[in-house]
Amino acid sequence: MIKNFVERIGLMNCILLLVVLSIIVVSEVVFLTGDKLDAIFIAFWAPTILGFMNYLKYRK
């Protein structure tokens, strides 16, 4: 199942999706520790990376 997913979307996209998920988790942890502004700053990285992925996908 995971192998089919990786073959379908590509290895680099899988790595970037894992990075995005880890950024979301880190942002939640930072938010829950009380650093709300830092958590918001970290949370903005996830859509930026996803937008970069879309740009690279449709650049051709």
ABEGO torsion letter per residue (X at the ends): XAAAAAAAAEAAAAAAAAAAAAAAAAAAAAAAAGBAAAAAAAAAAAAAAAAAAAAAAAAX
